[in-house]
Amino acid sequence: MLRRFYILFFLLLLLVGCEENLTIDVPEGEEKLVVEGHIEQGAPPVVVLTRSVPVFSGFAPADLEKSFVHNAQVVVTTGDRSYTLKEVPSAAFTPELRKVVSEQYGISDEQLTGNANFVFYVYTSEELQGETGKRYLLRISHEGKVLTSSTTIPYLNPLDSLWVVPHPDPAKDSLVTLYYRYSDPDTLGNSVRYFTKRNSEPFYPGVFNSVFTDELINGVAVIDYPLDRGEPKGKDPDLDTYSYFGRGDTITVRWAAIDLPHYRFWITLESEQNGNGSPIGSPNTTRSNINGGLGIWGGYAVTYHTIVVE
């Protein structure tokens, strides 16, 4: 709605040709709680809880730290047992928790432990370890607001193999394209999200699209397809080297099976991000699975696949 308003307003200015300076006060929307939480097999749950910020406000690392929501009651229930998650600052992360946070959010160990000017907060529980095939209910209470959600960790759905193909331009023979082979199960609704790691870099999701579903290829015995190199969010990719890896790289793919509500969140969010600012882009609503707030609570069934480029 907001994007449509600004497009219409811009077209009216062109038609009228008015030179008068106009100032429009855009009212701030209601502040909401934003969740980015996940749980994977063999690892503790991680929930990042923040407040929404106005779209047109300035934003700096200090503002992000101020947006963290503290002292919330965060509970995850699976089966007949509930676990209360504790708030933990990055300086107190265990090695296991640092690994989970680094892989999911693309933050290096140095950023988590070596930056005294910025503290990252998560809610977690060492008592709870994710298991495939189980459902996990999330309930968050803070200052009279209650947020709820649920997700499942699907069963593992790994890749068959990885290989690389040289760049078609002989002048760029130091670059290669990563390919994967995948066999889709014959049940409809299998979805995945992927991340790639190059050498000692963190894991990064695909830039323009990090999720896939089997809606069009359900039950296909073997699929061979290129896989773009992931990059950190907020960074404009170098179009000359985008999607490629280099000779000598050690490549690790984090291939994660996810359920359909989890897939729909990322596909709609990435569609919105990719069309941001386009005057011909279709309006899109990110499909959050958080009742009473924004964001995602998602399960991952993760497998790792590594190849060394000769």
SERO-4910 file (N, C-alpha, C, O; in steps of 0.05 Angstrom, whole numbers):
BEGIN
 pado doro    nc1    nc2    nc3   cac1   cac2   cac3    cc1    cc2    cc3    oc1    oc2    oc3
  Met    A     17    -24      0      0      0      0     17     25      0     12     44    -15
  Leu    A     38     25     17     56     48     18     70     52     -8     73     75    -17
  Arg    A     80     30    -19     95     32    -45     77     43    -66     85     61    -82
  Arg    A     52     33    -68     33     42    -88     28     72    -85     26     87   -105
  Phe    A     25     81    -60     20    109    -55     43    127    -66     37    147    -79
  Tyr    A     68    119    -61     90    135    -71     92    135   -101    100    155   -113
  Ile    A     86    112   -114     87    111   -143     66    129   -154     72    145   -172
  Leu    A     41    128   -144     20    145   -153     27    175   -149     22    191   -166
  Phe    A     38    181   -126     45    209   -120     66    219   -140     65    242   -149
  Phe    A     86    202   -146    107    210   -165     96    215   -193    104    235   -206
  Leu    A     77    198   -202     66    202   -228     49    228   -229     49    241   -250
  Leu    A     35    234   -208     19    259   -208     37    283   -210     30    303   -223
  Leu    A     61    282   -197     79    305   -199     89    309   -227     91    331   -237
  Leu    A     94    286   -242    103    289   -269     81    301   -287     87    317   -304
  Leu    A     56    293   -283     34    303   -299     28    332   -293     23    348   -312
  Val    A     28    340   -268     20    367   -261     43    386   -266     38    409   -273
  Gly    A     68    377   -262     91    395   -267     93    417   -246    104    438   -252
  Cys    A     82    412   -222     82    433   -202    110    435   -189    123    415   -184
  Glu    A    120    460   -185    146    464   -174    145    469   -144    166    474   -131
  Glu    A    121    469   -132    119    475   -104    130    451    -88    124    428    -93
  Asn    A    146    458    -68    157    437    -50    135    427    -31    121    443    -18
  Leu    A    132    401    -30    112    390    -13    125    372      8    145    359      3
  Thr    A    114    372     31    124    356     53    101    338     63     80    347     69
  Ile    A    107    312     63     86    293     71     96    279     97    118    268     98
  Asp    A     79    280    117     85    267    142     73    239    140     49    235    140
  Val    A     91    219    140     82    191    139     80    181    168    100    180    181
  Pro    A     56    175    177     54    166    205     68    139    210     68    122    193
  Glu    A     80    137    233     94    112    240     73     91    247     53     96    260
  Gly    A     79     66    238     61     44    244     64     36    273     82     44    287
  Glu    A     46     18    281     48      8    308     73     -9    312     79    -26    295
  Glu    A     87     -4    334    111    -20    339    102    -49    345     83    -54    360
  Lys    A    117    -68    333    111    -96    337    136   -111    344    158   -102    340
  Leu    A    132   -134    356    154   -152    363    161   -169    338    143   -178    324
  Val    A    187   -171    333    197   -186    310    213   -210    319    231   -208    336
  Val    A    206   -233    309    219   -258    317    235   -269    293    225   -270    271
  Glu    A    260   -277    298    274   -294    279    286   -317    296    307   -315    308
  Gly    A    271   -339    295    279   -362    312    280   -387    296    266   -390    276
  His    A    297   -406    304    299   -431    290    308   -453    309    319   -448    331
  Ile    A    303   -478    301    313   -501    316    320   -522    295    304   -527    277
  Glu    A    343   -535    298    351   -556    280    358   -581    296    361   -580    321
  Gln    A    360   -603    283    366   -628    297    393   -628    310    413   -618    298
  Gly    A    394   -638    335    420   -639    349    431   -613    358    455   -611    365
  Ala    A    414   -592    360    423   -566    368    402   -552    384    378   -559    382
  Pro    A    409   -532    401    390   -518    418    374   -498    401    383   -489    380
  Pro    A    350   -491    410    335   -470    396    348   -443    400    361   -438    420
  Val    A    344   -426    380    354   -398    382    332   -379    373    322   -382    351
  Val    A    325   -360    390    305   -341    384    317   -313    387    326   -306    409
  Val    A    316   -297    366    324   -269    367    299   -252    368    282   -254    350
  Leu    A    295   -236    388    271   -220    392    278   -191    392    293   -181    408
  Thr    A    266   -176    373    271   -147    370    245   -132    366    224   -144    363
  Arg    A    247   -106    366    224    -89    360    226    -79    331    248    -75    321
  Ser    A    203    -75    319    203    -64    292    212    -35    294    207    -21    314
  Val    A    224    -25    272    232      3    270    219     17    246    213      3    227
  Pro    A    215     43    247    203     57    225    220     54    199    244     55    201
  Val    A    207     50    177    220     45    151    239     68    144    261     63    134
  Phe    A    231     93    149    246    116    140    264    127    162    275    149    159
  Ser    A    268    113    184    286    123    205    314    115    198    319     96    184
  Gly    A    334    131    209    362    123    206    367     98    222    353     92    241
  Phe    A    387     83    213    393     58    227    423     53    228    436     54    207
  Ala    A    433     47    251    461     42    256    463     18    274    443     10    286
  Pro    A    488      6    277    491    -17    295    481    -11    323    469    -29    336
  Ala    A    484     13    333    475     20    360    444     18    361    433     10    382
  Asp    A    431     25    339    401     23    339    392     -6    340    372    -12    352
  Leu    A    407    -24    326    401    -52    327    403    -63    355    386    -78    364
  Glu    A    424    -55    369    427    -65    396    405    -55    414    395    -70    432
  Lys    A    396    -30    410    374    -20    425    347    -34    419    329    -34    435
  Ser    A    345    -46    395    320    -58    387    316    -85    400    294    -96    399
  Phe    A    337    -97    412    333   -124    424    313   -121    447    314   -102    463
  Val    A    296   -141    450    276   -142    471    286   -159    493    292   -183    489
  His    A    288   -148    517    299   -162    540    276   -170    559    254   -159    559
  Asn    A    282   -190    575    265   -199    597    238   -209    588    218   -207    602
  Ala    A    237   -220    563    212   -233    554    211   -262    564    231   -274    571
  Gln    A    187   -272    566    184   -300    573    180   -316    547    161   -312    532
  Val    A    200   -333    541    200   -348    516    200   -378    523    218   -388    536
  Val    A    179   -392    513    176   -420    520    172   -436    494    157   -428    477
  Val    A    186   -458    493    183   -477    470    173   -503    482    183   -514    501
  Thr    A    151   -513    469    139   -538    478    140   -559    456    133   -553    433
  Thr    A    148   -583    463    148   -606    445    138   -630    459    148   -637    481
  Gly    A    118   -643    448    105   -665    462     92   -655    487     76   -637    486
  Asp    A     98   -668    510     85   -659    535    105   -645    553    100   -642    577
  Arg    A    127   -634    542    147   -620    558    151   -592    547    153   -588    523
  Ser    A    154   -573    566    159   -545    559    187   -537    569    195   -545    590
  Tyr    A    200   -519    554    226   -509    561    226   -479    561    218   -467    541
  Thr    A    234   -466    582    236   -437    584    263   -429    574    284   -438    585
  Leu    A    264   -412    554    289   -403    542    300   -380    558    285   -362    566
  Lys    A    327   -379    562    340   -358    577    353   -339    557    363   -347    536
  Glu    A    353   -313    564    367   -293    548    397   -294    553    406   -294    576
  Val    A    412   -296    531    441   -299    534    455   -278    515    449   -277    492
  Pro    A    473   -262    526    489   -243    509    511   -258    495    520   -279    504
  Ser    A    520   -247    473    541   -260    456    566   -266    471    579   -286    466
  Ala    A    574   -250    491    598   -254    506    597   -280    522    617   -291    530
  Ala    A    572   -290    528    569   -313    544    561   -338    528    554   -359    539
  Phe    A    563   -337    501    556   -359    484    575   -382    489    600   -378    492
  Thr    A    565   -406    491    582   -430    491    592   -435    462    580   -424    444
  Pro    A    613   -451    459    622   -457    431    600   -469    414    598   -462    390
  Glu    A    583   -486    425    561   -497    410    541   -476    401    532   -475    378
  Leu    A    534   -457    419    515   -436    413    527   -417    392    513   -407    374
  Arg    A    553   -411    394    566   -394    375    564   -406    347    559   -392    327
  Lys    A    569   -432    345    567   -446    319    539   -443    307    536   -437    284
  Val    A    519   -448    324    491   -447    314    484   -419    305    472   -416    283
  Val    A    491   -399    321    485   -371    313    500   -362    289    489   -350    271
  Ser    A    526   -369    287    543   -362    265    532   -374    239    530   -359    219
  Glu    A    524   -399    239    515   -412    215    488   -401    206    483   -399    182
  Gln    A    470   -395    224    444   -386    217    443   -357    208    428   -350    190
  Tyr    A    458   -340    221    456   -311    217    480   -299    202    481   -275    197
  Gly    A    499   -316    193    522   -307    178    540   -288    193    550   -269    181
  Ile    A    544   -293    219    561   -277    236    585   -293    243    583   -316    253
  Ser    A    609   -282    240    634   -296    246    638   -297    276    627   -282    291
  Asp    A    656   -316    284    663   -318    313    675   -292    322    670   -283    345
  Glu    A    691   -279    305    704   -254    313    684   -232    318    687   -216    336
  Gln    A    663   -231    302    642   -211    306    626   -216    332    618   -197    345
  Leu    A    623   -241    338    607   -248    362    623   -244    388    612   -236    408
  Thr    A    649   -249    387    665   -248    411    685   -225    412    694   -218    434
  Gly    A    692   -214    389    713   -194    389    704   -165    387    720   -147    386
  Asn    A    677   -160    385    667   -133    382    655   -124    408    632   -130    414
  Ala    A    670   -109    424    660   -100    450    639    -78    447    625    -73    466
  Asn    A    637    -66    423    618    -45    420    590    -54    411    572    -38    409
  Phe    A    588    -80    407    562    -91    399    557   -117    412    574   -135    412
  Val    A    533   -120    424    526   -145    438    501   -157    424    481   -143    419
  Phe    A    503   -182    417    481   -197    404    467   -214    425    480   -228    440
  Tyr    A    441   -212    426    426   -227    446    408   -248    433    396   -243    413
  Val    A    407   -272    446    388   -292    437    375   -305    462    385   -303    484
  Tyr    A    352   -317    457    339   -334    477    344   -363    469    340   -371    446
  Thr    A    353   -380    488    360   -407    482    357   -425    507    353   -415    529
  Ser    A    360   -451    503    359   -470    525    378   -493    519    376   -505    498
  Glu    A    397   -498    537    416   -520    534    402   -547    538    413   -568    530
  Glu    A    379   -547    551    365   -572    557    351   -584    533    346   -608    532
  Leu    A    345   -567    513    329   -576    490    347   -579    466    361   -561    458
  Gln    A    346   -602    453    360   -608    428    339   -616    408    322   -634    413
  Gly    A    340   -604    384    320   -610    364    322   -639    354    344   -651    354
  Glu    A    299   -650    345    298   -677    334    281   -676    308    261   -662    307
  Thr    A    289   -691    288    274   -693    263    247   -706    268    244   -723    286
  Gly    A    227   -697    253    200   -709    255    183   -698    278    161   -707    281
  Lys    A    193   -679    293    178   -669    316    168   -640    311    180   -625    295
  Arg    A    146   -633    325    135   -606    323    143   -591    348    144   -602    370
  Tyr    A    147   -565    344    156   -547    366    138   -522    367    136   -508    347
  Leu    A    125   -518    389    108   -495    394    123   -473    408    138   -478    427
  Leu    A    120   -449    398    134   -425    410    113   -407    422     93   -400    410
  Arg    A    118   -397    447    101   -377    460    118   -356    472    136   -362    489
  Ile    A    114   -331    465    129   -308    475    110   -289    489     89   -281    478
  Ser    A    117   -281    514    101   -261    529    119   -238    536    141   -242    547
  His    A    109   -214    530    125   -190    538    107   -166    539     94   -158    519
  Glu    A    106   -153    562     91   -128    567     63   -130    557     53   -112    543
  Gly    A     50   -152    563     22   -155    556     17   -166    528     -6   -172    521
  Lys    A     38   -169    513     35   -180    486     42   -210    486     60   -218    500
  Val    A     26   -226    471     31   -254    469     34   -262    440     17   -256    423
  Leu    A     56   -275    433     62   -285    406     63   -315    407     74   -327    425
  Thr    A     51   -328    387     52   -357    385     59   -366    357     55   -351    337
  Ser    A     71   -390    355     77   -401    329     83   -431    333     85   -441    355
  Ser    A     85   -445    311     94   -473    312    109   -480    286    105   -467    265
  Thr    A    126   -499    288    142   -509    265    149   -538    269    146   -549    291
  Thr    A    158   -550    248    167   -578    249    196   -579    239    204   -563    222
  Ile    A    211   -599    249    236   -606    236    231   -629    218    225   -651    229
  Pro    A    232   -626    192    226   -649    174    248   -671    177    267   -667    192
  Tyr    A    244   -692    162    265   -713    161    286   -704    142    281   -687    124
  Leu    A    310   -714    146    333   -706    129    328   -712    100    316   -732     93
  Asn    A    337   -693     83    333   -695     54    358   -686     40    358   -665     27
  Pro    A    380   -702     42    406   -692     33    410   -691      3    394   -702    -12
  Leu    A    431   -678     -5    440   -678    -33    453   -705    -40    463   -719    -22
  Asp    A    453   -711    -66    467   -735    -75    497   -730    -79    513   -746    -72
  Ser    A    503   -707    -91    531   -701    -97    534   -671   -105    515   -658   -111
  Leu    A    559   -662   -105    567   -636   -114    589   -639   -135    605   -657   -134
  Trp    A    591   -620   -154    613   -618   -172    614   -590   -183    596   -574   -179
  Val    A    636   -584   -197    639   -557   -208    644   -558   -238    654   -578   -249
  Val    A    637   -536   -251    640   -533   -280    655   -507   -285    648   -487   -273
  Pro    A    676   -507   -302    692   -483   -306    675   -460   -319    655   -466   -332
  His    A    683   -436   -314    670   -412   -326    672   -415   -357    693   -423   -367
  Pro    A    651   -408   -371    652   -411   -401    671   -392   -415    679   -397   -437
  Asp    A    678   -370   -401    697   -351   -413    725   -359   -406    732   -359   -382
  Pro    A    742   -365   -426    770   -373   -420    785   -352   -404    804   -359   -390
  Ala    A    777   -327   -407    791   -305   -392    785   -306   -362    798   -293   -346
  Lys    A    764   -322   -355    756   -324   -327    758   -353   -317    741   -362   -302
  Asp    A    779   -366   -326    782   -395   -320    789   -400   -291    791   -423   -283
  Ser    A    792   -379   -275    797   -384   -246    770   -387   -231    770   -393   -207
  Leu    A    748   -382   -245    722   -384   -233    707   -410   -241    711   -420   -263
  Val    A    691   -420   -223    675   -444   -228    647   -441   -218    642   -425   -200
  Thr    A    629   -455   -231    601   -457   -222    597   -482   -206    605   -504   -215
  Leu    A    584   -480   -183    577   -503   -167    551   -516   -176    531   -501   -180
  Tyr    A    551   -542   -180    527   -557   -187    520   -577   -165    538   -587   -151
  Tyr    A    494   -583   -162    486   -603   -143    468   -623   -157    454   -617   -176
  Arg    A    468   -648   -146    449   -669   -155    431   -676   -132    441   -681   -109
  Tyr    A    406   -678   -138    386   -681   -116    364   -700   -126    355   -698   -149
  Ser    A    356   -719   -109    334   -737   -115    310   -730    -98    312   -731    -73
  Asp    A    288   -721   -110    265   -712    -95    247   -735    -87    241   -752   -104
  Pro    A    239   -737    -61    221   -758    -53    194   -755    -67    188   -734    -78
  Asp    A    178   -777    -67    153   -777    -82    130   -765    -66    107   -768    -74
  Thr    A    135   -752    -44    115   -738    -29    116   -708    -35    138   -696    -35
  Leu    A     93   -696    -40     92   -667    -47     96   -650    -22     87   -657      0
  Gly    A    111   -628    -26    114   -608     -4    142   -607      7    147   -593     26
  Asn    A    161   -623     -4    189   -622      5    201   -595     -3    200   -587    -26
  Ser    A    212   -581     17    224   -555     13    251   -554     27    256   -568     46
  Val    A    268   -536     16    295   -534     28    304   -505     28    294   -488     13
  Arg    A    322   -498     46    337   -473     46    366   -479     47    375   -497     61
  Tyr    A    382   -465     31    410   -471     30    428   -448     37    420   -425     35
  Phe    A    452   -454     47    473   -435     54    499   -446     42    502   -470     40
  Thr    A    517   -428     34    543   -438     26    565   -424     42    562   -402     52
  Lys    A    587   -439     46    610   -429     60    634   -432     42    639   -454     32
  Arg    A    650   -411     39    674   -412     23    698   -409     42    702   -388     55
  Asn    A    714   -430     43    738   -430     60    730   -424     89    714   -439    101
  Ser    A    741   -403    101    736   -398    130    714   -377    134    709   -368    156
  Glu    A    700   -369    112    678   -349    115    655   -362    130    653   -386    132
  Pro    A    637   -345    140    612   -356    152    594   -368    130    600   -365    106
  Phe    A    574   -383    138    554   -392    119    535   -369    111    526   -354    129
  Tyr    A    530   -366     85    512   -345     76    490   -358     59    496   -376     43
  Pro    A    465   -348     61    444   -359     44    446   -347     16    461   -328     11
  Gly    A    432   -360     -3    432   -349    -30    422   -320    -30    405   -313    -15
  Val    A    434   -304    -48    428   -275    -48    399   -269    -57    385   -256    -42
  Phe    A    392   -279    -80    365   -272    -91    344   -293    -84    320   -288    -84
  Asn    A    353   -318    -79    334   -339    -73    349   -361    -58    367   -373    -69
  Ser    A    341   -365    -33    355   -385    -17    337   -410    -11    346   -428      3
  Val    A    313   -410    -22    294   -432    -17    283   -444    -43    281   -431    -63
  Phe    A    278   -470    -41    265   -485    -64    244   -503    -53    244   -511    -30
  Thr    A    224   -509    -70    204   -529    -64    199   -547    -87    207   -540   -110
  Asp    A    186   -570    -83    184   -590   -104    157   -588   -118    147   -608   -129
  Glu    A    144   -565   -118    117   -562   -130    117   -571   -159     98   -583   -169
  Leu    A    139   -564   -174    140   -570   -202    157   -595   -209    156   -605   -231
  Ile    A    171   -606   -190    189   -628   -195    184   -652   -176    202   -668   -172
  Asn    A    161   -653   -164    156   -673   -144    161   -701   -155    150   -709   -176
  Gly    A    178   -717   -141    183   -744   -148    202   -748   -170    207   -771   -178
  Val    A    214   -727   -182    234   -730   -203    258   -745   -192    268   -738   -171
  Ala    A    266   -765   -206    287   -783   -195    313   -768   -190    325   -770   -168
  Val    A    323   -752   -209    348   -739   -206    347   -711   -218    337   -707   -241
  Ile    A    356   -691   -203    357   -663   -213    385   -653   -211    398   -655   -190
  Asp    A    396   -642   -233    422   -630   -234    418   -600   -239    405   -592   -258
  Tyr    A    429   -583   -221    424   -554   -223    446   -538   -211    459   -547   -192
  Pro    A    452   -514   -222    473   -497   -210    463   -485   -184    439   -481   -179
  Leu    A    482   -480   -166    476   -468   -140    493   -443   -136    518   -445   -136
  Asp    A    480   -420   -134    494   -395   -130    509   -394   -104    500   -405    -84
  Arg    A    532   -380   -104    547   -376    -79    531   -356    -62    522   -335    -72
  Gly    A    528   -362    -36    515   -344    -18    533   -320    -11    557   -322    -12
  Glu    A    520   -298     -4    535   -274      3    520   -260     27    496   -264     30
  Pro    A    535   -244     42    522   -231     65    500   -212     56    503   -198     35
  Lys    A    479   -210     71    457   -192     65    467   -163     68    484   -157     85
  Gly    A    455   -145     52    462   -117     54    486   -110     37    494    -86     36
  Lys    A    498   -129     24    521   -124      7    514   -127    -22    502   -148    -30
  Asp    A    520   -107    -39    514   -109    -67    534   -128    -80    558   -124    -79
  Pro    A    524   -150    -93    542   -170   -104    558   -158   -128    547   -142   -143
  Asp    A    582   -167   -131    598   -161   -155    588   -178   -178    591   -202   -177
  Leu    A    575   -165   -198    562   -180   -219    582   -196   -236    574   -215   -250
  Asp    A    607   -188   -236    627   -203   -252    634   -230   -239    641   -249   -253
  Thr    A    632   -231   -213    639   -256   -199    616   -268   -184    619   -289   -171
  Tyr    A    593   -255   -185    569   -265   -170    563   -294   -178    563   -301   -201
  Ser    A    557   -310   -158    548   -338   -160    571   -357   -163    568   -381   -160
  Tyr    A    595   -347   -170    618   -365   -176    635   -370   -151    635   -355   -132
  Phe    A    649   -393   -152    670   -399   -133    697   -398   -148    697   -396   -172
  Gly    A    719   -400   -133    745   -399   -146    760   -425   -143    754   -441   -125
  Arg    A    779   -429   -160    797   -452   -159    813   -451   -133    823   -430   -125
  Gly    A    814   -473   -119    828   -475    -93    809   -471    -70    817   -475    -47
  Asp    A    784   -463    -75    764   -460    -53    756   -486    -42    753   -506    -56
  Thr    A    751   -486    -15    737   -508     -2    708   -498      2    704   -479     16
  Ile    A    689   -512    -10    661   -504    -10    645   -523      8    647   -547      4
  Thr    A    630   -512     26    612   -528     42    583   -518     38    578   -494     41
  Val    A    565   -535     32    537   -529     29    521   -538     53    523   -561     61
  Arg    A    507   -520     65    489   -527     88    461   -529     76    448   -509     70
  Trp    A    452   -554     72    427   -560     58    406   -568     79    409   -588     92
  Ala    A    385   -552     81    367   -555    104    338   -559     94    327   -542     81
  Ala    A    327   -582    101    298   -588     95    281   -571    114    287   -569    138
  Ile    A    260   -558    103    242   -541    119    214   -548    112    208   -560     91
  Asp    A    195   -540    129    167   -545    123    155   -523    106    169   -502    102
  Leu    A    131   -526     96    120   -507     77    115   -479     88    122   -460     74
  Pro    A    104   -476    113    102   -448    123    129   -434    125    131   -410    121
  His    A    149   -449    133    176   -438    134    185   -429    106    196   -407    103
  Tyr    A    181   -446     86    188   -439     59    173   -414     49    185   -396     37
  Arg    A    147   -412     55    131   -390     46    141   -363     58    140   -342     45
  Phe    A    151   -364     83    162   -340     94    186   -330     78    186   -307     70
  Trp    A    205   -347     73    230   -338     60    225   -331     30    236   -312     21
  Ile    A    208   -346     16    203   -340    -12    189   -313    -15    195   -298    -34
  Thr    A    170   -307      3    156   -281      1    174   -258     10    173   -236     -1
  Leu    A    190   -263     31    208   -242     40    229   -235     19    235   -212     14
  Glu    A    241   -256      7    261   -251    -13    249   -238    -38    262   -222    -52
  Ser    A    225   -245    -45    211   -233    -67    207   -203    -62    211   -186    -80
  Glu    A    199   -196    -37    196   -168    -30    222   -153    -31    224   -131    -41
  Gln    A    244   -165    -21    270   -153    -21    280   -149    -50    291   -128    -56
  Asn    A    276   -168    -67    286   -167    -94    271   -146   -111    282   -134   -130
  Gly    A    245   -141   -104    229   -122   -119    228    -95   -106    214    -77   -116
  Asn    A    243    -91    -84    242    -65    -70    251    -42    -88    272    -42    -99
  Gly    A    233    -22    -89    240      2   -105    232      0   -134    235     20   -148
  Ser    A    223    -23   -144    216    -25   -172    188    -14   -177    169    -22   -164
  Pro    A    186      5   -196    159     17   -201    141     -3   -215    117      2   -217
  Ile    A    151    -26   -225    134    -45   -239    132    -71   -223    120    -90   -232
  Gly    A    143    -71   -198    141    -95   -181    113    -99   -171     98    -80   -166
  Ser    A    106   -125   -168     80   -131   -158     80   -129   -128    100   -136   -115
  Pro    A     58   -119   -116     57   -118    -87     59   -145    -75     49   -165    -86
  Asn    A     72   -147    -52     77   -173    -40     75   -171    -10     83   -150      2
  Thr    A     64   -191      3     62   -191     32     78   -215     42     74   -238     35
  Thr    A     98   -209     60    114   -230     72     96   -247     90     81   -237    107
  Arg    A     97   -273     86     78   -292    100     91   -302    125    103   -324    126
  Ser    A     90   -286    146    100   -294    172     83   -316    184     59   -318    179
  Asn    A     96   -333    201     81   -353    215     79   -346    245     73   -364    262
  Ile    A     84   -321    252     83   -311    280     55   -299    285     49   -278    273
  Asn    A     39   -311    302     13   -299    309     17   -277    330     28   -283    351
  Gly    A      9   -253    323     12   -231    342     37   -214    338     42   -195    352
  Gly    A     53   -222    318     78   -207    313     88   -211    285     72   -219    267
  Leu    A    113   -207    280    126   -209    254    148   -230    255    159   -235    277
  Gly    A    156   -240    232    180   -257    231    175   -286    226    155   -294    214
  Ile    A    193   -303    236    192   -332    230    202   -348    254    220   -341    268
  Trp    A    189   -371    258    198   -392    276    199   -417    259    178   -428    251
  Gly    A    223   -427    252    226   -448    233    244   -470    241    264   -466    255
  Gly    A    238   -494    232    254   -518    238    272   -524    214    264   -520    191
  Tyr    A    296   -535    219    315   -543    198    324   -571    203    332   -578    225
  Ala    A    324   -588    182    337   -614    183    362   -611    165    360   -612    140
  Val    A    385   -608    177    409   -599    164    428   -622    156    433   -640    173
  Thr    A    438   -622    132    460   -638    124    482   -621    111    476   -600    100
  Tyr    A    507   -629    114    530   -614    104    543   -629     81    547   -654     83
  His    A    551   -615     61    564   -627     37    588   -610     30    586   -586     26
  Thr    A    611   -622     26    636   -607     21    650   -617     -4    650   -641    -10
  Ile    A    661   -598    -19    677   -604    -42    701   -585    -43    698   -561    -36
  Val    A    724   -595    -51    748   -578    -54    753   -575    -84    756   -594    -98
  Val    A    754   -550    -93    758   -544   -121    788   -546   -127    804   -530   -117
  Glu    A    795   -564   -144    823   -568   -151    834   -544   -167    858   -544   -174
***
